[in-house]
Amino acid sequence: MQVSPLGLGTVKFGRNQQVKYPTAFELPDDKQVLNILALARDLGINLLDTAPAYGLSQQRLGKLLSGRQDWIIVSKVGEIFENGQSRFDFSYQHTVQTVENSLKTLKTDYLDVVLIHSHGDDLQIFAQEEAVSALMDLKQRGLIRAHGMSSKTVEGGLKVVDDLDVVMATCNLSYNDELPVLQAAADKGKAVLIKKGLQSGHVEGHDGVRASMQFVFEQPGVSSMIVGTINPVHLRDNVAAVEEVLG
Ligand SMILES: NC(=O)c1ccc[n+]([C@@H]2O[C@H](COP(=O)([O-])OP(=O)(O)OC[C@H]3O[C@@H](n4cnc5c(N)ncnc54)[C@H](OP(=O)(O)O)[C@@H]3O)[C@@H](O)[C@H]2O)c1
């Protein structure tokens, strides 16, 4: 899969409760979401990151994308966000059902990447849950092209690199604990998606954005940095900063 260096995170398309952004926000209306999607495509972004736990994100993408076009779609399993609260289910049945529901909601017959949305105890998910084997079976059935985990620990991230195709890891100017995971992925030719690269919005101006991008893209193994935004000015600024950094 050829992914753009920047991916578009879509939490803010669908969820504004229990999120850790610096300021509260209203969900964008359909026109605003369509504008952001069109602008992202115009600027060369081809990857969308979504999840059932991102509130209305998937429903809105399914409705507004009018077919998946040629987006690379990353989705997740395991976290359920209902009535303002998260809970987790990593069972075989729930994993399969979640992917089947996402396919229906997104009006497509395959997802490019499906990640296990970790609750924090990554290794326990590998040892005691069936989500990993469910994703392997879904890949065999052709419903997903690649599997992985959005992990939260170094040990978990290393296990993802050993056993699965894609790791989603946190990496930013104030948190570099997971760099060994990125190195391991680079060594083994596995894909790395970066989350929270802009510290969930705690960055100052273009210089802050650029410094964040510089830090992320100088690490080994980074396939794409997923940045969430519903602001077209920020989207343009982010793409410009990546171009400055990558040349
Ligand atoms: N799997 C997981 O466990 C997990 C967890 C967290 C995130 N994610 C994924 O990763 C994506 C990114 O993570 P994130 O949203 O937590 O963090 P992030 O991308 O570091 O930060 C997003 C925040 O930064 C702001 N922002 C974006 N561009 C900006 C700019 N140029 N200048 C100033 N502020 C800017 C956005 O606000 P504006 O809308 O105002 O631009 C938004 O509030 C998410 O959308 C999601 O897809 C996954």
The ligand as an SDF file (V2000), in Angstrom:
LIG
                    3D

 48 52  0  0  0  0  0  0  0  0999 V2000
   -5.9320    4.4680   18.1570 N   0  0  0  0  0  0  0  0  0  0  0  0
   -5.8730    5.2820   19.1510 C   0  0  0  0  0  0  0  0  0  0  0  0
   -5.8390    4.8570   20.3090 O   0  0  0  0  0  0  0  0  0  0  0  0
   -5.7960    6.7140   18.8510 C   0  0  0  0  0  0  0  0  0  0  0  0
   -5.7010    7.6020   19.8770 C   0  0  0  0  0  0  0  0  0  0  0  0
   -5.6210    8.8990   19.5590 C   0  0  0  0  0  0  0  0  0  0  0  0
   -5.6430    9.2600   18.2370 C   0  0  0  0  0  0  0  0  0  0  0  0
   -5.7620    8.3700   17.2530 N   0  0  0  0  0  0  0  0  0  0  0  0
   -5.7980    8.7600   15.8060 C   0  0  0  0  0  0  0  0  0  0  0  0
   -4.7720    9.6490   15.5540 O   0  0  0  0  0  0  0  0  0  0  0  0
   -5.3420   10.8940   15.1180 C   0  0  0  0  0  0  0  0  0  0  0  0
   -4.5070   11.9960   15.6900 C   0  0  0  0  0  0  0  0  0  0  0  0
   -4.4870   11.9540   17.1000 O   0  0  0  0  0  0  0  0  0  0  0  0
   -5.0120   13.1420   17.9740 P   0  0  0  0  0  0  0  0  0  0  0  0
   -6.1920   13.7350   17.2930 O   0  0  0  0  0  0  0  0  0  0  0  0
   -5.1460   12.6910   19.3790 O   0  0  0  0  0  0  0  0  0  0  0  0
   -3.7840   14.0810   18.0080 O   0  0  0  0  0  0  0  0  0  0  0  0
   -3.0320   15.1140   17.0110 P   0  0  0  0  0  0  0  0  0  0  0  0
   -3.1920   14.7920   15.5890 O   0  0  0  0  0  0  0  0  0  0  0  0
   -1.6900   15.2300   17.6250 O   0  0  0  0  0  0  0  0  0  0  0  0
   -3.8190   16.4610   17.3200 O   0  0  0  0  0  0  0  0  0  0  0  0
   -5.0350   16.7800   16.7810 C   0  0  0  0  0  0  0  0  0  0  0  0
   -5.3780   18.1480   17.3400 C   0  0  0  0  0  0  0  0  0  0  0  0
   -4.4150   19.0580   16.8250 O   0  0  0  0  0  0  0  0  0  0  0  0
   -5.0630   20.1840   16.2800 C   0  0  0  0  0  0  0  0  0  0  0  0
   -4.2950   20.5940   15.1150 N   0  0  0  0  0  0  0  0  0  0  0  0
   -4.1480   19.9400   13.9350 C   0  0  0  0  0  0  0  0  0  0  0  0
   -3.3740   20.6400   13.0950 N   0  0  0  0  0  0  0  0  0  0  0  0
   -3.0230   21.7690   13.7620 C   0  0  0  0  0  0  0  0  0  0  0  0
   -2.2520   22.9020   13.4190 C   0  0  0  0  0  0  0  0  0  0  0  0
   -1.6750   23.0210   12.2130 N   0  0  0  0  0  0  0  0  0  0  0  0
   -2.1030   23.8870   14.3350 N   0  0  0  0  0  0  0  0  0  0  0  0
   -2.6780   23.8030   15.5480 C   0  0  0  0  0  0  0  0  0  0  0  0
   -3.4300   22.7460   15.9340 N   0  0  0  0  0  0  0  0  0  0  0  0
   -3.6060   21.7370   15.0470 C   0  0  0  0  0  0  0  0  0  0  0  0
   -6.4540   19.7310   15.9260 C   0  0  0  0  0  0  0  0  0  0  0  0
   -7.3630   20.8050   16.0810 O   0  0  0  0  0  0  0  0  0  0  0  0
   -8.0990   21.4960   14.8260 P   0  0  0  0  0  0  0  0  0  0  0  0
   -9.2320   20.5950   14.4670 O   0  0  0  0  0  0  0  0  0  0  0  0
   -8.5080   22.8040   15.3720 O   0  0  0  0  0  0  0  0  0  0  0  0
   -7.0690   21.5860   13.7360 O   0  0  0  0  0  0  0  0  0  0  0  0
   -6.7340   18.6350   16.9520 C   0  0  0  0  0  0  0  0  0  0  0  0
   -7.3790   19.1770   18.0890 O   0  0  0  0  0  0  0  0  0  0  0  0
   -6.7870   10.8920   15.5860 C   0  0  0  0  0  0  0  0  0  0  0  0
   -7.6430   11.7070   14.8070 O   0  0  0  0  0  0  0  0  0  0  0  0
   -7.1100    9.4410   15.4320 C   0  0  0  0  0  0  0  0  0  0  0  0
   -7.4410    9.1860   14.0840 O   0  0  0  0  0  0  0  0  0  0  0  0
   -5.8250    7.0950   17.5420 C   0  0  0  0  0  0  0  0  0  0  0  0
  1  2  1  0
  2  3  2  0
  2  4  1  0
  4  5  1  0
  4 48  2  0
  5  6  2  0
  6  7  1  0
  7  8  2  0
  8  9  1  0
  8 48  1  0
  9 10  1  0
  9 46  1  0
 10 11  1  0
 11 12  1  0
 11 44  1  0
 12 13  1  0
 13 14  1  0
 14 15  2  0
 14 16  1  0
 14 17  1  0
 17 18  1  0
 18 19  2  0
 18 20  1  0
 18 21  1  0
 21 22  1  0
 22 23  1  0
 23 24  1  0
 23 42  1  0
 24 25  1  0
 25 26  1  0
 25 36  1  0
 26 27  1  0
 26 35  1  0
 27 28  2  0
 28 29  1  0
 29 30  1  0
 29 35  2  0
 30 31  1  0
 30 32  2  0
 32 33  1  0
 33 34  2  0
 34 35  1  0
 36 37  1  0
 36 42  1  0
 37 38  1  0
 38 39  2  0
 38 40  1  0
 38 41  1  0
 42 43  1  0
 44 45  1  0
 44 46  1  0
 46 47  1  0
M  CHG  2   8   1  16  -1
M  END
$$$$
